Every structure is written in C-alpha cells, then in structure tokens.
C-alpha cells in the first residue's frame, strides 16, 4: 500500500503538472465555447416569438463578435499583468449573468446588451489567457497541447447546444437560457480556482532541437510597432478575418439551414453536435501536425479543403450533403488552434497576448459581418446557397493569402517589409 508521504507526493505532482492546466482549460473552454455556440439553437425560437427576420435576429451576434474582438485586445494586454484565474473568474460571472438576464428579454435592445455585450466581454477573458498560458508551459509540444485545450470548444459545441435545444423543446427558450447561465457561473468559477496552483513548465533541454523544424524568428526582439508594420502580421490578420466570417456564419445559421431542408429543430441541432465532436479530433490533430510540420503549409491545405466543402454545400442543398459538410467542417473548424503557435513562431512570446488579441479582433470583425450577411441574403432569396458560395470563395482567398506568408530568415527581412 502507498504510505501517506508517497500519496501526498503523487497528489502534489499532479497538482503542479502542466497537464492539470491543460485538463482544466479544456473543461472551461468546453463549457464556455458550447454555451457561446447555443445562439444558433436560440435563433429560431427568439425570431418566432418576436417576429424578427433573420437579419435582425443575427444583429446581437454581430455585436457580440465586435465586442468580443475589442475586449480580446484589452484582455491580451491584461494577460501580461493579471493571473489567468482572475480573468476567467471575472468572465464566468459576466457570461452567466448575461444568459440569466437573456431569459428576461422583451426587445432587441436588451438582447444586444445581455448577449452582445455582457456575454461577449465574459467570453473574451477565456481563450487568450487559457491557450497562451498552456503555450508558455509547453515548449516542444505547445501546438499539440494548445490543440487539446481548444478541442474543448469542439466538445462543448457537440454537447451543450443539443442539450439546450432539448430544454427549449421540453420547456421554453427562456428557461433554457436561465439554467445555462446558472451552470456556466457555478462550473467555470469553480474550475478557475484550480488555475491558481503553481505549475512547473516543460523542461527546455531539447528546445533547440525545435529549430530544426521551426526557425527561430528574428522578429522576436522587434517592438510592437515594428511587428505591426510587417507583411507577415497583416497576412495572418487577413487570413483570420476571412476565417471569422465563414466560421461564425456557419455556427449561427447551420441549425436554421438544417431545419429549412427538412430536419426537425432537435435533429438539426445534432449537426452542431457532429461539428463539435469531430472538431475535437480536428483540433488535436491540427495541433499535433502544427508541431511536426510547417504551419504555413498545414494552414494552406486546411483552408483549401474547407473552401471546397462550402462550394459543394452551396450547390447540393441535401440532408446527406449537410452531414458530409458537418464532418469536413467539423474537422477543420479548429483551425484557430494554430493561431497562437503561429504568432509564437513568427514573433516570439514578448507580445503574444496583445498580438493574439489584435488578430482575434480582426477575426471577430469577420465573424460580425458573416451572420447578418447570411440573414439578409436569406431574407431576400429564401435560401443559403449564395452565403455558402461566399464562404467557399473567402476560404480559398485565405489559402492564397497564406501562400504569401514568408519566414523572417534574416535580420534584413524586417527592412523588406516597409
């Protein structure tokens, strides 16, 4: 039998391990990411109750994306000054309160405030502190570990929206929103306290071997102003802006689209389940290949495949094609997991928080434009084919943009970017 000393030592080893941070971060992003994705299942019930068209109903989500992006920049700066557990704890209170208040809305303005502002600010405190924190703890496997953490979003999307949809069908969307808020606050606030434990980083003995795969960027010592003048920064920003457009458009409108082509409300929500659960495998796989292969090539390939999936869905509005799309998009939907490793590869750790925030803000601008654009197109034409066609074109455009992303292979490389 293990004596008390050995048991205590084993427990301390677990509590001080970076793997505990990975597990806790996975769970937090599962809960918050899954809750954020429920807007798609609330979409039709809210629209039907108030008589709003799809463009109007998409409005609060657009505000959400803009506020989330703006506060991601602020949180990126705060992340360099405050512990992640403090940021996540504060965010959990805002997200939970936002959903609980959302259950009381009686006009579009209230939905803008509760979902578009409160929940957005709360959600902005989750991604950067958690993913950046894990990336700093792990040297050789930061992409893989970041992939596991971000896979939590896919897990949450696979579990929480269909459960919420069942609550809506069984009771009412207001009751579902209220209890979603209660669950959010209680669970995330509790999990955040585990991030207070002191954690030892991964040994750096073999870190130099990484340079055989990932060149050490000469931009690591540039100032923030200098970095923001490079073509590399703006190429990454543009690619993530396009990604935000088609990702959020899909998350918001895929359930209404499923019900439009013949699925029940609950069955249509299972499309999000498929996207979320397959996204777990996709995010971990992308993180793994991000450590082993060239990030630029990996991102390029994934953008191309995603673009083709959108183009096929635009031309084949059938239920079977919807599920084929869910598998492909689900696997590729975790492309965002490669952002922080990509920033580290090109610009180092010095401005990781603020650079992540700025690029996520650009991503959010795309995400704010996508859903209302699809809503307006649907209101005019009565279908989503043109919206999916636009998504396919933007995904291919993003892949072409990434081809122009060149490494900083010498000190003179920076001067070439002016």
C-alpha positions as CSV (number, residue, x, y, z in Angstrom):
1,X,0.0,0.0,0.0
2,X,1.1,3.6,-0.6
3,X,2.1,5.4,2.5
4,X,0.8,8.9,3.3
5,X,4.0,10.6,2.2
6,X,4.0,8.8,-1.2
7,X,0.3,9.6,-1.8
8,X,0.8,13.3,-0.8
9,X,3.9,13.4,-3.2
10,X,1.8,11.9,-6.0
11,X,-1.0,14.4,-5.5
12,X,1.4,17.3,-5.4
13,X,3.0,16.1,-8.6
14,X,-0.4,16.1,-10.3
15,X,-1.4,19.5,-9.0
16,X,1.8,21.1,-10.1
17,X,1.8,19.4,-13.5
18,X,1.1,21.4,-16.7
19,X,-1.2,18.6,-17.7
20,X,-3.7,19.7,-15.0
21,X,-3.8,23.1,-16.5
22,X,-4.5,21.5,-19.9
23,X,-7.3,19.5,-18.5
24,X,-8.9,22.4,-16.6
25,X,-8.5,24.7,-19.6
26,X,-10.2,22.1,-21.8
27,X,-13.2,21.9,-19.4
28,X,-13.5,25.6,-19.2
29,X,-13.5,26.1,-22.9
30,X,-15.9,23.2,-23.3
31,X,-18.5,24.9,-21.1
32,X,-18.0,28.5,-22.4
33,X,-17.5,27.5,-26.0
34,X,-20.5,25.3,-26.0
35,X,-22.6,28.0,-24.4
36,X,-21.5,30.6,-26.9
37,X,-22.5,28.3,-29.7
38,X,-26.1,28.0,-28.5
39,X,-27.1,31.2,-30.2
40,X,-27.9,29.0,-33.3
41,X,-30.4,27.0,-31.3
42,X,-32.0,30.0,-29.7
43,X,-32.1,31.7,-33.1
44,X,-35.5,30.4,-34.5
45,X,-37.4,30.4,-31.2
46,X,-36.5,34.0,-30.5
47,X,-37.1,35.1,-34.1
48,X,-40.6,33.4,-34.0
49,X,-41.6,34.9,-30.6
50,X,-40.8,38.4,-31.6
51,X,-41.5,38.2,-35.3
52,X,-37.9,39.4,-36.3
53,X,-36.5,38.4,-39.6
54,X,-33.1,36.6,-39.8
55,X,-31.0,39.6,-40.5
56,X,-32.4,41.4,-37.4
57,X,-32.1,38.3,-35.2
58,X,-28.4,38.0,-36.3
59,X,-27.7,41.5,-35.1
60,X,-26.9,40.8,-31.5
61,X,-24.5,38.1,-32.6
62,X,-22.6,40.6,-34.7
63,X,-22.4,43.0,-31.8
64,X,-21.2,40.0,-29.7
65,X,-18.3,39.4,-32.2
66,X,-17.3,43.1,-32.3
67,X,-17.3,43.5,-28.5
68,X,-15.6,40.1,-28.1
69,X,-12.9,41.1,-30.5
70,X,-12.3,44.6,-29.0
71,X,-12.1,43.2,-25.5
72,X,-9.7,40.4,-26.7
73,X,-7.2,43.2,-27.4
74,X,-7.7,44.5,-23.9
75,X,-7.6,41.1,-22.3
76,X,-4.4,40.4,-24.4
77,X,-2.8,43.3,-22.5
78,X,-4.3,42.4,-19.2
79,X,-3.0,38.8,-19.6
80,X,0.5,40.2,-19.2
81,X,-0.4,41.7,-15.8
82,X,-3.1,39.5,-14.2
83,X,-3.3,35.8,-13.5
84,X,-5.4,33.8,-15.8
85,X,-7.6,32.5,-12.9
86,X,-8.7,36.1,-12.1
87,X,-9.6,36.9,-15.7
88,X,-11.5,33.6,-16.2
89,X,-13.3,34.0,-12.8
90,X,-14.5,37.5,-13.7
91,X,-15.5,36.4,-17.1
92,X,-17.6,33.5,-15.8
93,X,-19.7,35.9,-13.7
94,X,-20.4,38.1,-16.8
95,X,-21.3,35.2,-19.1
96,X,-23.5,33.5,-16.5
97,X,-25.3,36.7,-15.7
98,X,-25.7,37.5,-19.4
99,X,-27.5,34.2,-20.1
100,X,-29.7,34.6,-17.0
101,X,-30.7,38.1,-18.0
102,X,-31.2,36.9,-21.6
103,X,-34.1,34.9,-20.3
104,X,-35.9,38.1,-19.4
105,X,-35.6,40.0,-22.8
106,X,-38.6,41.7,-24.3
107,X,-37.0,43.7,-27.0
108,X,-34.0,43.6,-29.4
109,X,-32.1,46.3,-27.4
110,X,-32.0,44.0,-24.3
111,X,-30.7,41.1,-26.4
112,X,-27.9,43.4,-27.7
113,X,-26.9,44.3,-24.1
114,X,-27.2,40.9,-22.5
115,X,-25.8,38.7,-25.3
116,X,-24.0,41.2,-27.5
117,X,-22.1,43.0,-24.7
118,X,-22.1,41.1,-21.3
119,X,-21.6,37.6,-22.7
120,X,-19.1,38.9,-25.2
121,X,-16.9,40.6,-22.6
122,X,-17.1,37.5,-20.4
123,X,-16.1,35.1,-23.3
124,X,-13.2,37.4,-24.2
125,X,-11.5,36.5,-20.9
126,X,-11.4,32.8,-21.7
127,X,-9.5,32.0,-24.9
128,X,-6.3,34.1,-24.8
129,X,-5.4,33.5,-21.0
130,X,-6.0,29.8,-21.3
131,X,-4.4,29.0,-24.6
132,X,-1.5,31.4,-24.2
133,X,-0.9,30.0,-20.6
134,X,-0.7,26.5,-21.9
135,X,1.6,27.5,-24.9
136,X,4.0,29.1,-22.4
137,X,4.1,26.0,-20.2
138,X,5.0,23.6,-23.1
139,X,8.0,24.0,-25.3
140,X,8.2,21.2,-27.8
141,X,4.5,20.3,-27.7
142,X,2.8,23.7,-27.5
143,X,0.8,23.1,-30.6
144,X,-0.4,19.7,-29.5
145,X,-1.3,20.9,-26.0
146,X,-3.0,24.0,-27.4
147,X,-4.9,21.7,-29.7
148,X,-6.1,19.7,-26.7
149,X,-7.2,22.8,-24.9
150,X,-9.0,24.3,-27.9
151,X,-10.6,20.9,-28.6
152,X,-12.7,21.8,-25.5
153,X,-14.6,24.2,-27.7
154,X,-15.5,21.4,-30.1
155,X,-16.5,19.1,-27.2
156,X,-18.7,21.9,-25.8
157,X,-20.3,22.6,-29.2
158,X,-21.0,18.8,-29.5
159,X,-22.7,18.6,-26.1
160,X,-24.3,21.9,-24.9
161,X,-26.3,23.1,-28.0
162,X,-28.2,19.8,-28.4
163,X,-29.0,19.7,-24.7
164,X,-30.1,23.3,-24.8
165,X,-32.3,22.5,-27.8
166,X,-33.9,19.7,-25.9
167,X,-34.6,22.1,-23.0
168,X,-36.1,24.6,-25.4
169,X,-38.4,21.9,-26.9
170,X,-39.4,20.5,-23.5
171,X,-39.8,23.8,-21.6
172,X,-39.1,27.2,-23.2
173,X,-36.1,29.0,-24.6
174,X,-36.2,31.4,-21.6
175,X,-35.9,28.6,-19.1
176,X,-33.1,27.1,-21.1
177,X,-31.2,30.4,-21.1
178,X,-31.6,30.9,-17.4
179,X,-30.3,27.5,-16.4
180,X,-27.5,27.7,-18.9
181,X,-26.4,30.9,-17.1
182,X,-26.5,29.2,-13.7
183,X,-24.5,26.2,-14.9
184,X,-21.9,28.5,-16.5
185,X,-21.3,30.6,-13.5
186,X,-21.1,27.7,-11.0
187,X,-18.9,25.3,-13.0
188,X,-16.4,27.8,-14.6
189,X,-15.9,29.8,-11.4
190,X,-15.1,26.6,-9.5
191,X,-12.7,25.3,-12.2
192,X,-10.9,28.6,-12.5
193,X,-9.7,28.3,-8.9
194,X,-7.6,25.3,-10.0
195,X,-5.6,27.6,-12.2
196,X,-4.2,29.3,-9.1
197,X,-2.0,26.3,-8.4
198,X,1.7,26.8,-9.1
199,X,2.8,24.9,-12.2
200,X,6.2,23.8,-13.4
201,X,6.9,24.5,-17.2
202,X,8.0,21.8,-19.5
203,X,11.8,21.3,-19.5
204,X,13.6,23.3,-22.2
205,X,16.6,20.9,-22.6
206,X,15.5,19.9,-26.1
207,X,14.1,23.3,-27.1
208,X,16.9,23.9,-29.5
209,X,16.0,20.8,-31.5
210,X,12.8,22.5,-32.4
211,X,14.7,24.9,-34.6
212,X,15.3,22.0,-37.0
213,X,11.6,22.2,-37.7
214,X,10.7,25.7,-36.7
215,X,13.1,28.5,-37.5
216,X,13.8,30.9,-34.6
217,X,12.3,34.2,-35.7
218,X,14.5,37.3,-35.9
219,X,11.3,39.3,-35.2
220,X,11.3,38.1,-31.5
221,X,13.1,41.3,-30.4
222,X,11.1,43.8,-32.5
223,X,8.8,46.3,-30.9
224,X,5.1,46.0,-31.2
225,X,5.1,49.0,-33.6
226,X,7.7,47.3,-35.8
227,X,5.8,44.0,-35.8
228,X,2.6,45.7,-36.9
229,X,4.5,47.1,-39.9
230,X,5.5,43.7,-41.3
231,X,3.6,42.0,-44.1
232,X,3.6,38.8,-42.0
233,X,1.4,40.4,-39.4
234,X,-1.1,41.7,-41.9
235,X,-1.2,38.4,-43.9
236,X,-2.0,36.4,-40.7
237,X,-4.6,39.1,-39.7
238,X,-6.3,39.0,-43.1
239,X,-6.5,35.1,-43.2
240,X,-8.1,35.1,-39.7
241,X,-10.6,37.8,-40.7
242,X,-11.8,35.5,-43.5
243,X,-11.9,32.6,-41.1
244,X,-14.1,34.5,-38.7
245,X,-16.6,35.3,-41.5
246,X,-17.3,31.7,-42.6
247,X,-16.8,30.1,-39.1
248,X,-19.4,32.2,-37.3
249,X,-21.8,32.3,-40.2
250,X,-21.8,28.5,-40.1
251,X,-22.2,28.3,-36.3
252,X,-25.2,30.7,-36.3
253,X,-27.0,29.5,-39.4
254,X,-26.3,25.8,-39.8
255,X,-29.2,24.8,-37.5
256,X,-31.8,27.0,-39.2
257,X,-30.4,25.7,-42.6
258,X,-30.9,22.1,-41.4
259,X,-34.5,22.8,-40.4
260,X,-35.1,24.6,-43.7
261,X,-34.1,21.5,-45.7
262,X,-36.3,19.1,-43.7
263,X,-34.8,18.3,-40.3
264,X,-36.6,18.8,-37.0
265,X,-35.3,21.5,-34.7
266,X,-33.7,18.9,-32.3
267,X,-32.3,16.9,-35.2
268,X,-30.9,20.0,-36.9
269,X,-29.1,20.8,-33.6
270,X,-27.3,17.4,-33.9
271,X,-25.4,18.9,-36.9
272,X,-23.7,21.2,-34.4
273,X,-23.1,18.1,-32.3
274,X,-21.3,16.5,-35.3
275,X,-19.3,19.6,-36.0
276,X,-18.3,19.9,-32.3
277,X,-17.4,16.3,-31.6
278,X,-15.5,15.9,-34.9
279,X,-13.8,19.2,-34.1
280,X,-12.2,17.6,-31.0
281,X,-10.3,15.2,-33.3
282,X,-9.6,18.0,-35.7
283,X,-8.2,20.5,-33.2
284,X,-5.9,17.9,-31.6
285,X,-4.7,16.6,-35.0
286,X,-4.0,20.2,-36.2
287,X,-2.1,21.0,-33.0
288,X,0.0,17.8,-33.5
289,X,0.8,18.5,-37.1
290,X,1.5,22.1,-36.2
291,X,4.4,20.9,-34.0
292,X,5.7,18.4,-36.6
293,X,5.2,20.2,-39.9
294,X,5.4,23.6,-41.5
295,X,2.5,25.7,-40.0
296,X,2.1,27.7,-43.2
297,X,1.6,24.5,-45.3
298,X,-0.8,23.0,-42.8
299,X,-3.0,26.1,-42.7
300,X,-3.0,26.4,-46.5
301,X,-4.2,22.8,-47.0
302,X,-6.9,23.1,-44.4
303,X,-8.2,26.4,-46.0
304,X,-8.4,24.8,-49.4
305,X,-10.3,21.8,-48.2
306,X,-12.7,23.9,-46.2
307,X,-13.4,26.1,-49.2
308,X,-14.2,23.1,-51.4
309,X,-16.7,21.8,-48.7
310,X,-18.5,25.1,-48.7
311,X,-18.7,25.1,-52.5
312,X,-20.2,21.6,-52.6
313,X,-22.8,22.5,-49.9
314,X,-23.8,25.6,-51.9
315,X,-24.5,23.5,-55.0
316,X,-26.1,20.4,-53.2
317,X,-28.8,21.5,-50.7
318,X,-29.5,18.0,-49.5
319,X,-29.6,16.5,-46.0
320,X,-26.9,13.9,-46.8
321,X,-24.6,16.7,-48.0
322,X,-25.2,18.7,-44.9
323,X,-23.8,15.8,-42.8
324,X,-20.8,15.4,-45.2
325,X,-20.2,19.1,-44.7
326,X,-20.5,18.7,-40.9
327,X,-17.8,16.1,-40.9
328,X,-15.4,18.1,-43.1
329,X,-16.1,21.5,-41.5
330,X,-16.1,20.0,-38.0
331,X,-12.6,18.6,-38.5
332,X,-11.3,21.8,-40.0
333,X,-13.2,24.2,-37.7
334,X,-10.4,24.2,-35.1
335,X,-8.1,26.0,-37.5
336,X,-7.9,28.7,-34.8
337,X,-5.8,26.4,-32.6
338,X,-2.8,27.2,-34.9
339,X,-3.0,31.0,-34.3
340,X,-1.0,31.2,-31.1
341,X,1.7,28.7,-32.2
342,X,1.9,30.7,-35.5
343,X,2.3,34.0,-33.6
344,X,5.0,32.5,-31.4
345,X,6.8,31.1,-34.5
346,X,6.9,34.4,-36.3
347,X,7.0,37.0,-33.4
348,X,8.0,35.1,-30.2
349,X,6.5,35.4,-26.8
350,X,7.1,39.0,-26.0
351,X,3.8,40.4,-27.3
352,X,1.9,37.2,-27.5
353,X,-1.1,38.5,-25.6
354,X,-1.6,41.7,-27.4
355,X,-0.9,40.3,-30.9
356,X,-3.4,37.4,-30.2
357,X,-5.9,40.0,-29.2
358,X,-5.5,42.2,-32.3
359,X,-5.7,39.2,-34.7
360,X,-8.7,37.8,-32.8
361,X,-10.3,41.3,-33.1
362,X,-9.9,41.0,-36.9
363,X,-11.4,37.5,-36.7
364,X,-14.3,38.9,-34.8
365,X,-14.9,41.6,-37.4
366,X,-15.3,38.9,-40.0
367,X,-17.5,37.0,-37.5
368,X,-19.6,40.1,-37.0
369,X,-20.2,40.5,-40.8
370,X,-20.9,36.9,-41.6
371,X,-24.1,36.0,-39.8
372,X,-26.2,39.2,-40.7
373,X,-24.9,38.9,-44.3
374,X,-26.3,35.4,-44.5
375,X,-29.5,36.5,-42.7
376,X,-30.0,39.4,-45.2
377,X,-29.4,37.1,-48.2
378,X,-31.9,34.5,-46.8
379,X,-34.5,37.2,-46.2
380,X,-34.1,38.3,-49.9
381,X,-33.7,34.9,-51.6
382,X,-35.1,32.4,-49.2
383,X,-32.0,30.1,-49.2
384,X,-28.4,29.9,-48.0
385,X,-26.7,28.8,-51.3
386,X,-25.2,32.2,-52.0
387,X,-24.0,32.6,-48.4
388,X,-22.2,29.2,-48.6
389,X,-20.7,30.2,-52.0
390,X,-19.3,33.4,-50.5
391,X,-17.8,31.3,-47.6
392,X,-16.1,29.0,-50.1
393,X,-14.6,31.9,-52.0
394,X,-13.3,33.5,-48.9
395,X,-11.8,30.3,-47.6
396,X,-9.9,29.8,-51.0
397,X,-8.9,33.5,-50.8
398,X,-7.5,32.9,-47.3
399,X,-5.5,29.9,-48.6
400,X,-4.0,32.1,-51.3
401,X,-3.2,34.8,-48.7
402,X,-1.3,32.3,-46.6
403,X,0.9,31.4,-49.6
404,X,2.5,34.9,-49.3
405,X,3.5,34.3,-45.6
406,X,7.3,34.2,-45.6
407,X,9.5,33.5,-42.6
408,X,11.9,36.0,-41.1
409,X,15.1,34.3,-42.3
410,X,17.5,37.1,-41.7
411,X,17.8,40.4,-39.9
412,X,17.3,42.2,-43.2
413,X,13.9,40.5,-43.6
414,X,12.3,43.2,-41.5
415,X,13.5,46.0,-43.6
416,X,12.0,44.4,-46.7
417,X,8.5,44.8,-45.1
418,X,8.5,48.6,-45.1
